[in-house]
């Protein structure tokens, strides 16, 4: 019997909708795992699932977190039995990670079904010629990452495939916390499990993180900056759509890099402790820019009387979210405060203090 369809896979795991009929090792025996409700299943390497578990334990306690985040079901995490004992072998064999590693190195877990990806969401609205509630979507994205900021958590892998639009609320939810971490007790051990390969063409990695990867791979600063400027497409889009000069971006980034004490000392733990809010904020900026670039070409939106004002507000925050220099880049709490200061997320004492501290820290930045 073939079970769930493979709907996505990455370096460390595969997602199936609905969950596979996985045979799991429970109480020392191999037993069929039953799932209830509208869920999806993921099979992944143990280390990544550990990060998902830690995120679920911590973030699920935050009021209203389920509106913004899709977390692992802590009551349904199991070690799968070997492939020869599975009933859904055809589906499992499609998962690249299963082809490389033994089941004893992996875990299977479920999480709530969170809807459709960004492309599907956009295409449905185009086919039906209905407006995406763009302003509400932007607010919701900013609120979701602001929630992480306020609880000292970094997703560290936000991209368009990790944003799903809920079937009921039609609002975006952030999924896949396999790379996430808390900055409260951040140390070298945490970073050692989060380093990625050097990929300057990967759009959803903040420029400073790409640069660090390059330096760790013994590349020169000039090579790293050249690679980022020429290969990281969001910088080109930001110049074309937002008027952010790539030359100015490069000069500012180079000045920042040469003056940063933690960079000169290769003290990456302190660097992460200081600049972490900008990592996820860059990613959210890219997603909003991608949506804006598509929507801004459609008369369905641009002929609306409110578009001119909304377009300006969107571009104002994007010009600050997509700064190459992390000292100049605002975070999602700051962007939310600029874009929608009435948000409930901003009404806590923690949020008020955050905004006050950021305002005191930042020099005026030309939009």
N, C-alpha and C positions, 0 to 999 in steps of 0.2 A: 504493500500500500504506500503510495507516494503521498507525502504530506505537504508542508508549506512550500511556497514558491520562493526561490532566492530573489530578494529584491535589492540587495546591496551587499558589497563586500569591500573591505579595505585590507591593509597590511596585517591586521591582527584579528579579524573576525568577519562573520557573515550574518546577515539579517534575513529572517524568513517570515513571511506573512501568508497564512497564519503560522503559529509555531509548529515546528516539526513534531511528529510523534516520537520524541526522543526516548530512548531507553537509557535511563540514568542509574548510577550506582547509589542506591539508597539503602541504608542500614546494612551495608555489606553485600547486598544483592543487586542484580540488574532488574529494574522494574520500569514499566511504562509510565511516563510522566503525563499526568492529566492537567490540562489547562482550561480555565473557564473565563468567560468574558471576552471582550474584543481586545486581543493582545497580539503582539508579535514576539518572535523569539530570536535570540542571538546566541551564537556559539563563538567563543573567543578564547584567546590565551589567558591563562590564569591571572597574570599581572594586570592586564587591562581590566578584567572583571573585578579585580581587587579595587581598582580605582573607581569603577562604577559603583561598587558596594559602598565605599567610603563616601562618595558623593551622595548616594541615596540616603545613607544614615544621617548625614548632616543636613542636606538641603531639604529633605522631605519634612523636616520639623518647622521650616519657615512658613508662616501663614501665606496662603495663596500661591505657593510655589508651583503647584500643579497647573496653574493657568499659564505658566511660562516655560516650565521644564518638564521633560519626560525622563523619569528616573527608573532604575531597575526595581523590580518587585523583590523585596528582600526575603519573601517567604517562598520563593520559587527559583532557587539557585542550586544546581546539581552538577556533579561530575558525570559526564556521559560515559557509557560503556563503549568498548571498542567497536569499530565500524562493522565488523562481521556480525555483531549482535544486534545491529539496528534494523528497524523495519523500514525506515525512510532512506535507505541506502542511495537510491538515484539522486535525491535532492542533496543529501549530505556530500556526495561525491563531486557536486558542482562547486563546493566551497573550496577556494584555493588553500585556506589554512589547514583544512582537513587533509589535503594532499601532501602537506609538508610536515605536519606534526601529529603525534599520537594523541588520542583522545584523553589520555592520562595527563596531558599538559593543558587541557582546556576545561572550560566550564560552560554550561548552558543556563541561560536565564531568560525571563520574560519581562516585558514592560508594556504599558498601555499603548494601544494603537493610536498614533498621533496624526493621522491624516495623510495628505499628499505633499509632494515636494514642490519647490518654488516654481519649476517649469510647468508642471501639471496645473498648479493653481492659476498661473498666469494664462495658460492656454485655454482653460475652461472659461475664464472670463472673456477672453478674446472671441471664442466661438459663440458665446451667448450675448456678446456685446453689452456686457454689464460692467459697471465700474468696480475696480478693486478699491476698497476703503483705504486708500494709500496712507492718508494721515494717521488713521488708527493703527495700521500695520507698523508704521515707523515708530509710533509711540510705544506699541507693545514690544517691539524688538529692543528699544532703548530701555524699557522698564525691566525686561527679562535680564539683560546683562547688568543693569543697575542693581538688581536684586543680588546677583553674584558679587558685584563690587562691595556692596554694603555688608556682605557676609564673608569678605576676604577670600573669595573663591575665584579661580581662573578655569575657564573651560579649556582653553588652549588648542582647540581644534574646530572652531566655528567656521563653517563654509556652507554654501547653498544646499548641499545634500544633508547637512545636519540641522536644517531648519525645515520643519514640517508644519503644514497648516491644518489645524484641528477640524475634524468633520463637523463638530457642533458649533464651536465659537467662531470658526473661520479665521482665527487669529494664529500667528506663528508660535511654535513651541520649539525649544532647543533640545536636541537629543544627543546621545553618544558622548558620555562623560569618561571614556576610557583613558584620555590624556589629562583629565582635570586634576587639580590639586588645590589644597588650602595653603595660603601664604602665611598663616598664623605660626606654623612651626616649620617653615621652609628651610631646607638644608641641602647640602651637596648630594646626599643620597637621593633626594627627590629629583633633582635636576639630572642626575646620571641616568634616570629611567625615562627622561623626557626629551633628550636630545634627538634631533631628526637629521636626516641626510641634508646635504647642502643642495637646495633647489631654488635658485634665484627666480625661476619662472613660476614658482608656486604663488599664486596671487594672495591667498589667505594667510600668509605668514607676514607679520609686521616686518618692515625693512631692518630694524635693529636686530631682530632674531635671525633673519637670513644672514646678516653681516657677522653675527657671532658664530654661526655655523661655519661660515667661510674662513674666519680667523682660526677657529679650532681645527680646520682642515689645512692650516698652514698657508693659506692664500694671502696675498698682500692686500692692504686696504684699497689701493687703487683698483685692483682686479675685482674685489668684492663690490665696490661702489659702481664700477662700470657694469658689472653683471646685473645689479639691481636696477639701475637706471634703464638699461636696454631691454631687460627681460621681464620685469614685473609690470604687467599690463595696467593694473590700476593706476600707476603713476602717470601713464600716458592718457588714460581716460580722464584722470583728474585735471590734467592740463587742458584737454580738449573740451570737457564738459564744464569744468569749474574755473578754468583760468589759472590753475596753480602751475606756475612756471617750473618745469623740471630742472632748469639751471639753478633757480633759487632753492628748490628742494635739495638738490645735491650739495650746494654750498653750505646750507644750514646744517645738513646731516654731517658733512665732513667736519665742520667746526665743532659740533656736539661731540663727535667721536674722539676728536683730538684733545678735548678738554675734560672728558669724563674720567674721574679718578678710578672708578670701578672698572672701566674698560681698560685703562692703561695698566692696571694691576691684574687684569683677567679675573676679577672678583665677581664671578657671575651670580653668586648667591645674593650679594648686596645689590647687584644690578637688578635682578628679578624682584627683590623686595621693594625696590623703589619705583620701578617702571611697569609693574605687572598690570595695572588697569588699562594701559594702552594696548596690550596685546589683543584682547578680545574686542576692544573698541575699534581697532583698525579693521577687524573682520566684519563687524557690523556695518561699518562705513562702506565697505565694499559691496555688501548685500544691498544696502539702501541705494548706492550708486547704480548698481546693476538694474534694479527695479526702476529707478528714476530715468535712466538712459532709455529704457524701452517705452515707458509711459509718456515721456516728454515728446515722443514722435507721433503720438496718436491724437487726432482731433477729438476723439471721444473724451479725452481729459483736458486737452489744452483749450478747448472752446468753452469750458466751464468758467463762469465768472470768478470763481475762487482760485483758479489755477495760478494766476500770476503771483498772488500773495503766498500760496503754498509752495510754489516752485522756489521763490526767493528764500523762504524759511528752510526748506530742505537743503538748498545749496549752501546756505550759511553754515549749517552744522557740518555738512560734508567737507567744506573747506578746512575745517578744524579737526575733524575725525581722521582725515587722510593726509595729515602732515607726516612727512618722512622723518622729521626730527621728533623724537618722543617727548622732548621738553615742550614742544609747541602743540602736540596733539592733545586734544581734550579727551576725557573719558566719557563713558555713556551717561553717567550721572550729570556731568556738566552739560552734555548735549541735551539730555532730557529737560534740564532746568531751563535751557535756552528755548527749546522747542515746545515744551508743554509744562510750564512751572506749576500747573494745578494738579499734577499727577499725585495720586495717593502715595506712591513710592517715596516721594520727596517730603512727606509730612512727618517723618520720624526725626528724633533728635540727632540720630547718627547721620542722616542725610543732610540735615541743616549744618552740622559741624563740618561734614565733608565739603559742602559747597563753600562755606566760609573759608576753610583752609585752602581750597583751590584758588579762590579769588585772591586771597592774600599772596599766594605763591606765584601766580601767573602775571607776567608783564602783559600789557595790552598787545594782542595779536591782531594784525591787520587781516580782515576777512577778505 
